[in-house]
């Protein structure tokens, strides 16, 4: 089967989108406009709708045009005006103002902003549309993707392709170290990381794994996805200080940092390595033997023609969750309908086609090289991928896979947790439990202020 070559641009955009969650000025009051239950336009009449999306790389723009062309062929009366390379900030300005040139349908890379999109009223609740179309989201989308597209019962978004995180490993380095298979549990992962580490003076010739939270994709939410934490309790309060998964996750990560040389030594080494999106990424060059990363890394790594064979597997799980090996952290792109749109029924036809038509989802996934976002598409024989890519398809379909829940202030709580991670791994904070309590209190304060 053809080799998947995921676009680095879409991955960069996703990471940039996460950074925007701290400062993004989303709508703070409900938008004026028709609600989903009040959509009155006739989708069978000749009409034109505006679709704004975030993709920008030439192959991605081409893929979006192909997707929309398929829709227009199936719905010859609905014409779609496509506007690409749109950030959430630009989309929200347009959603606030409305008008003929504003989007009727948007697609965002930022799942962290679903809580803001839903609570502000910027996007309409899609539940009535799904019910009218007799489509059950719970049986249509993977469990995790179904979860991250709604907030407080409001399904204001729908999955449009996804990202799954797993473990990349250097098979040649594994063989030299006498390791016969990728680690499935955290204790095996820890042992392999140490075995794969080759010191060189006060640095490393090869590092088994870069555990630091600054280590490219090794963020707290990606790590902790394997621990299946509960971020908020039933009352919406932060559970960071109460759920043992967080204490365990921070403890095991810090232990690995210490065992691989300590924070200062690791950071000094990291400063000499290539960046995440360049050809000199340390996994590509063999300087790091294992890497936590998304499905796009496979194509990016193969493009550099490494002198070793690349292996792909799910991330290991805590030893007491060994029976859940195969799960992972999931995120992805979302689509929604603008509350200010006066063509919501026509907009729904586009959203429904892009996100629930199996052939459309599969074709787009093949072109964009991301994970399909419906259960049917994940099993489609029309999917084209490198056999190793199936690891990510399986992670996406795994009911034990996790994501981070929507919040009214977007991803601010994740930034707070990540900052605590920096402080704890570096030794700036030594009392883990006290630090977790302080972190939880800050999260609750920020959410209260956002309401």
Secondary structure, 3 states (H helix, E strand, C coil): CCCCCCCHHHHHHHHHHHHHHHHCCCCCCCCCCCCHHHCCCCCCCCEEEEEECCCCCHHHHHHHHHHHHHHHHHCCCEEEEEECCCCHHHHHHHHHHCCCCCCCEEEECCHHHHHHHHHHCCECCCHHHHHHCCCCHHHHCCHHHHHCCCECCECCCEEEEEEEEEEEEEHHHHHHCCCCCCCCEHHHHHHHHHHCCEEECCEEEEEEECCCCCCCCCCHHHHHHHHCCCCECCCCCECCCCCHHHHHHHHHHHHHHHHCCCHHHHHHHHCCCCCCCCCCCHHHHCCEEEEEEECCHHHHHHHCCCCCCEEEECCCECHHHHHHCCCCEEEEEEEEEECCCCCHHHHHHHHHHHHHCHHHHHHHHHHHCCECCCHHHHCCCCCCCCHHHHHHHHHHHCCCCECCCCCCCCCHHHHHHHHHHHHHHHCCCCCHHHHHHHHHHHHHHHHHHHC
